[in-house]
Amino acid sequence: MTDMPTRVHEFDWPDRVVVGTVGLPGARTFYLQVRAGAQIVTIALEKQQSALLAEKIDEILDQLITVEANRFSVPTSTPIELVDNDQLEAVQVQFRAGAMGLGWDPTTAQIVIEAYPITDDNDDSLDEDVATEPEMLLVRMPVGAARAFTKRTREIVGAGRPMCSLCGYPIDADGHICTFPEA
């Protein structure tokens, strides 16, 4: 197989960057959706990837606040005008995220997110004659939008099934049974 160039879905200063879900708690699918004008790219994420992404972005922003002579004006909380509680737009999944990268670009004062599809070199279900184009998602967003992204993501991750106070596992809508060994 010849090396094909990677198709980069690149967003600089996007109009919208959100994590959203489809489905009921316990059976939700998480998505990262980015839009700039009419261009929309949606990738599937695991719940844990979503939570970790929000946590790490907040860590980067919090660390930037402590930098002496901080010229980036990093907000400590979400600017109210950037709150986005709208549903996902039409979901057409580009790929399911595997490896992800996160960084900071001081030249533009933006958080940088990179997402790469899960690769399964052992997948025999793919037709050998059909070459799949390697791709990635590259998003650069300003600090205010990054704060809004983390707030929404944390709320969505936290809106799942409640946890059982006895065993710590999620409680399904159809019930939950804790079994303990009898004394």
Rosetta blueprint (number, residue, H / E / L):
1 M L
2 T L
3 D L
4 M L
5 P L
6 T L
7 R E
8 V E
9 H E
10 E E
11 F E
12 D E
13 W L
14 P L
15 D L
16 R E
17 V E
18 V E
19 V E
20 G E
21 T E
22 V E
23 G L
24 L L
25 P L
26 G L
27 A L
28 R L
29 T E
30 F E
31 Y E
32 L E
33 Q E
34 V E
35 R E
36 A E
37 G L
38 A L
39 Q E
40 I E
41 V E
42 T E
43 I E
44 A E
45 L E
46 E L
47 K H
48 Q H
49 Q H
50 S H
51 A H
52 L H
53 L H
54 A H
55 E H
56 K H
57 I H
58 D H
59 E H
60 I H
61 L H
62 D H
63 Q H
64 L H
65 I H
66 T L
67 V L
68 E L
69 A L
70 N L
71 R L
72 F L
73 S L
74 V L
75 P L
76 T L
77 S L
78 T L
79 P L
80 I H
81 E H
82 L H
83 V L
84 D L
85 N L
86 D L
87 Q L
88 L L
89 E L
90 A L
91 V L
92 Q L
93 V E
94 Q E
95 F E
96 R E
97 A E
98 G E
99 A E
100 M E
101 G E
102 L E
103 G E
104 W E
105 D E
106 P L
107 T L
108 T L
109 A L
110 Q E
111 I E
112 V E
113 I E
114 E E
115 A E
116 Y E
117 P E
118 I L
119 T L
120 D L
121 D L
122 N L
123 D L
124 D L
125 S L
126 L L
127 D L
128 E L
129 D L
130 V L
131 A L
132 T L
133 E L
134 P L
135 E E
136 M E
137 L E
138 L E
139 V E
140 R E
141 M E
142 P E
143 V H
144 G H
145 A H
146 A H
147 R H
148 A H
149 F H
150 T H
151 K H
152 R H
153 T H
154 R H
155 E H
156 I H
157 V H
158 G H
159 A L
160 G L
161 R L
162 P L
163 M E
164 C L
165 S L
166 L L
167 C L
168 G L
169 Y L
170 P E
171 I L
172 D E
173 A L
174 D L
175 G E
176 H L
177 I L
178 C L
179 T L
180 F L
181 P L
182 E L
183 A L
